Amino acid sequence: MKGRIHLLDPDRPDEALEVDIIAHDEAVLSVGVPNTHVSFDLLRQDASAPYRGVLGGRSFLFTPPAPRRRSPAREASPAAAPKKRTLQKS
């Protein structure tokens, strides 16, 4: 995650707070409010829970997008696979 995101306020659903991501890991999301010196952390209990934090009496939530799954490794094409040797009877 990087860039700018919107934090949701459950008490004021129409008033999202736009913030810049400063740093993050599985448990802590550090954000800063653009054009200010205000920054704060949102915490979460586990990887399936949203980040939660409080700023100035307002509570905020952020649910990160699901991680992108890598496509399964392609099966080796027959041309790329080593050829099997077969024994022939004479």
Beta strands, then each sheet from edge to edge (+ up, - down):
strand 1: 4-7
strand 2: 17-24
strand 3: 28-32
strand 4: 39-43
strand 5: 51-55
strand 6: 58-62
sheet 1: 1+ 2- 3+ 4-
sheet 2: 5+ 6-
end
